[in-house]
Amino acid sequence: MQESSAQHLETEKKYAQAVTLFQIAIAIAAISILSKNKSLWIVSLLIGTCGFIFLLYGFLSGHF
């Protein structure tokens, strides 16, 4: 039971990291739109991609 609980906690941490990265990416994307700065938009895409990787990592580690 404790092993399963620990595994779920680790998976939840990965999901939390993914959500945090998505929120940062959205905030930077909004700033880039307001400032019309394309380089910030690219940074937001990179951070969003990192968030997606964390999401996949959490999903795969929790199911396999």
Buried (B, 14 or more C-beta within 10 A) or exposed (E): EEEEEEEEEEBEEBBEBBBEBBEBBBEBBEBBEEEEEEEBBEBBBEBBEBBBBBBEBBBEEBEE
